[in-house]
């Protein structure tokens, strides 16, 4: 999540910087109808580094490489069109020829560097696979062993179908129908603690302690409306901000839908959660209104925005006890379990 968001920040900076550079180049009539050439851009290299770190953390971040590559190519084409260049498509695609360097070679190099500890030792898992199968050429042997390691991991990851009590499907994630409980314990007596565990069949006063991976409902449920609005806003007005946010959600969420039988969990959605929040922020900005709006318009918008933000804060405060493992009375804990259809939050 962190590195994907950092990569997104890098391509946003590159978007602003390249548009300023493009405006200057067009004013000087550089590059003819295609516009000026930019070559390899430093902020795209920085984005490639962040994406490599993201993939090194969790493989499904690789979808953001393709998604962000398509996004910045669309931005390049759009920038040249806005600048009045007649061959804006060709000019934008010409800049895309550097993407194999910034969005393939750079992330791949960073990813391989993240395996430096595995390369430096002879005891890593599958480290000696190539040698055991007759491949002894330096470098080639290590890369072949790493390739076989990845094939094993991919086979396991895609084929993971073991039922789990806290598994959920992607279409459940925004609804938060099945968050994952990392810890739960029940205590008895006036001074709850490890020496007062609830015995089987106990019916007296109880205390509960839980660490539940639960997102703030005001954010997750509110994001569904925000995403629908952003989709309409992009279709009607082609707002690049709405399109970028939607792509950020799609790249992290969409690849999980075809894997219906694969065991999945709600916390997989953390990767695209920042884009859910960005969709809400975009909508809040539109509710707040432009700086040129009337005082009444701004005041009304600020009241609505402030009420929503206060709701988020209060809801987070309310659920904090079951996020942080605080010991609370059982009935209080049960009141926090808003969703009880099926197994729900319990």
Buried (B, 14 or more C-beta within 10 A) or exposed (E): BEBBBBBBBBBBBBBEBBBEBBBEBBEEEBBEEBBBEBEEBEBBBBBBBBBBBBBBBBBBBBBBBEBBBBBBBBBBBBBBBEBEBEBBBBBBBBBBEBBEBBBBBBBBEBBBEBBEEBBEEEEBEBBBBBBEEEBEEEEEBBBBBBEBBEEEEEEEEEEEEEEEEBBBBBEBBBBBBBBBBEEBBBBBEEEBEEEBEBEEEEEEEBBBBBBBBBBBBBBBEBBEEBBEBBBEBBEEEEBBBBBBBBBBBBBBBBEBEEBEEBBBBBBBBBBBBBBBBBBBBBBBEBBBBEEEEEEEEBEBBEEEBEEBEEBBEEBBEEBEBBBEBBBBEBEEBEEBBEBEEEEEBB
